[in-house]
Amino acid sequence: MQPTNPSPDSPFSQGSTGRRRAGVMAAAVAVGATLAACGAFTAAPGDGPAAADATAQHASQAATSVRVLWMGDSIAGAEAPAVEAALKASGVQFKNATSNGGGNIVAGDHPVTAVAAKDTWKRLKEDLASFRPTVIAYQITTYDWGTPHQQLAAYQKLSRTAKDAGARLVLVSAPPFKIDDFYKPHEDAIKNAPVMAAKVADVRYLDASELWGDDYAADKAQRAKDGIHSCQQGAAAFATWFARQLGKLAGFTPPAPGAWATGPWTGDERFVKLGCG
């Protein structure tokens, strides 16, 4: 991602630490309530305390064997502190492999994306050897420029790489973000990337628009002042949603946001640099 300089009068920078954490908690709890309303946290009819305890024990055992490698650009990087907190509260091991600039796997024809993709693939090889993930989760980056064929080929390569490493691949669409002068020449490629990702066979594709919507300027998108990244509230909302999706895939039940949403991750330096407060 390109460097950002949020305005000091950003609404995210106002208020005390206590109010900031309260806002994060409220946002995460709101997402949890929405998921519960959809039946996400509802026990099956006839389940009693013993069945619930057995289910919880099974979910905990499943989670302890899950190792998630989280990949993407600085948008994914801003989400990473909350995702790590949510997954670790679920007993999941986590490694943040995002990049502050690049993080893409699609090389395309642009020299910037070609160099960044080379670095991403090199780091992935190292992470596969050292971390041994059971799940590779790649959030489509703002640098996945290239033709539809190049994009599809890169995502298919990532799928094969994950399979060869004994890991499941989860592809996640990026949140809506501001298409400024930097991104404008690549707008078509940015729009095509999630379409191509959804075509990859034997991969779990998560369409995050159900959380964020499609308009970066809307309240639902929860973008920071720069119109691109997330502050703590948006990161917590994403982590709640993502942990639930991953739990369904890997067989564990994440705890309610209250177990992790107000932790020390809210003071991560990424949010300070974004002027989130």
Secondary structure, DSSP 8 states (H G I E B T S, - for coil): -------TT-GGG-S-HHHHHHHHHHHHHHHHHHHHHTTTT---TT--HHHHHHHHHHHHHHHHT-EEEEE-SHHHHHHHHHHHHHHHHTT-EEEE---SS---S---S-HHHHHHHHHHHHHHHHHHHHT--SEEEEE--TT--S-HHHHHHHHHHHHHHHHHTT-EEEEE--------TTTGGGHHHHHHHHHHHTT-TT-EEE-THHHH-S-TTSGGG-B-TTSSSB-HHHHHHHHHHHHHHHHHHHT-----GGGTTTSGGGG-HHHHHTT--
